[in-house]
Amino acid sequence: MRKQRHRAQADANHNEHQGYLDQHSDYGGQSCAGGCTPTEGRERKVYTLTARGRGAFEVAVDAWQEVTGYILKAVQVPQEGR
């Protein structure tokens, strides 16, 4: 679990430096939009997509939507010998 957390942090740092993410710290005490749980004074890093990150996400969604159609067709093709 600890290894995964460090990997996620490294990925977030890389993406932040590439201009895809913004990061800020929240220490609880402020109101949390969206119903998140206060952190009781512990640091919680909050990441948001930048305009560049949103653009990359849209490109990824478009690519997956295109590919998903081909995957579904391949799965629905009756296979001989079954």
Secondary structure by P-SEA (a helix, b strand, c coil): caaaaaaaaaaaaaaaaaccbbbbbbccccccccccccccccbbbbbbbcaaaaaaaaaaaaaaaaaaaaaaaaaacccccc
